[in-house]
Amino acid sequence: MRTLKTKLFVAGMAALTLAGCGASTTTQTTVSGLNPKDFDSTVQGKKTELITLKNNNGMEVCLTNYGGRVVSICVPDKNGKPTDVVLGYDNIRQYADTLNSPSDYGSSVGRYANRIKNARLTVAGKTYQLRPNDNGNCLHGGGNTGWPNKVYDIKAKTDSSVTFAITSPDGDNGFPGTVKATATYTVKSDNTLDIVFQATTDKETVVNMTNHSYFNLNGEPSKKGENQIVYINADKFTPADSLYIPTGEIRSVEGTPMDFRKAHALSEHINDFSYDQIKNATGYDHNWVLNTYKNGKGDDKIVAASLYSPVTGILLEVYTNEPGLQVYTGNFQGTGIACKHGIKYPKHVSVCFESQKFPDSPTKIASKTKGWEISDPYLKPGQKYYSHLAYKFSVKTQK
């Protein structure tokens, strides 16, 4: 492990100062094996910490206010064994070190999740240049100076719920308007991690928030997760080019490797590079148009997607009121970076389910691309942004 020291970050990031690491008091670790003292620090001049939420049915969720992140989710497997089902780091030093261990693990993403083409945004007739951080495009609000790498305030906290708050000033990474946003994470009695994103603005802008947890339900994140079984409740998806920007087409999944209407293992098509969409992404990294969204409203009581491990018997069901769901299969894993508990994650180790407005919606809507009107990302003064995402865990026997 590298020596702890102050680091200067580029693009105006403040120094990371580790605090309290030398205290002699014994600290009890979490069920997932985290030491809260490894998150007790000061980043960008603000205090960071580890927050632990629990219920009475064996679920534990650990989060940090650095990026409003989920650090671990422990749920019982088919034998009752507590199993951590998300990727991440086990200390604040690595999360905050955007130079040597960049990640969006578990973060509350904003101001605009996913990509905006050419990092250019038109709002109310005015064009804004955003911070490009992904092949000339703006990804997840601008990368290491975006919301995933800001310290959120802890607005409220109980044994089962925490609300993170962030104020994004006018011009933040080029986006217009001062936005005040919250991300509330609640552990429910039925082993659901319920997430509510809310925001307001003083000038018309775009808002598209999501959670970016990487799920491996096998309990073995040192091994590939291609055996995990995926279901996506979607008849259509939005194809993307080689830079992950949607082409504007809304295409049927019928007869393609994008069809998960009948659940099957990722391994069935994830390496099928004869299909351009799989080849471009070296796996799955696409937005599906959810069947749960109809007539301008999403039904968050219907399963939008699910993930199942035949190893542990753990089932994850995803619910959202959003029109789109980005499913990403850890195609950029395999970096060799030692992560939580020293484990080096391989490629295709995990699956992300990011509820969202479609990627590049501002560009497509501005050009009146057919079908994209359901993905309106604009927020005006006096309006309230509300986005709901729920991850529900249970155990089932394999059919």
Buried (B, 14 or more C-beta within 10 A) or exposed (E): EEEBEEBEBEEEBBBBBBBEEEEEEEEEEBBBBBBBBBBBBBBBEBEBBBBBBBBEEBBBBBBBBBBBBBBBBBBBBBEEEBBBBBBBBBBBBBBBBBEEBBBBBBBBBBBBBBBBBBBBBBBEEEEBEBBBBBEEBBBBBBBBBBBBBBBBBBBEBEEBBBBBBBEBEEEBBBBBBBBEBBBBBBBBEEBBBBBBBBBBBBBBBBBBBBBBBBBBBBBBBBBBBBBBBBBBBBBBBBBBEEEBBBEBEBBEBEEBBBBBBEBEBBBEBBBEEEEEBBEBBBBBBBBBBBBBBEEEEBBBEBBBBBBBBEBBBBBBBBBBBBBBBBBBBBBEBBBEBBBBEEBBBBBBBBBBBBBBBBBBBBBBBBEEBEBBEBBBBBBBEEEEBEBBBBBBBBBEEEE
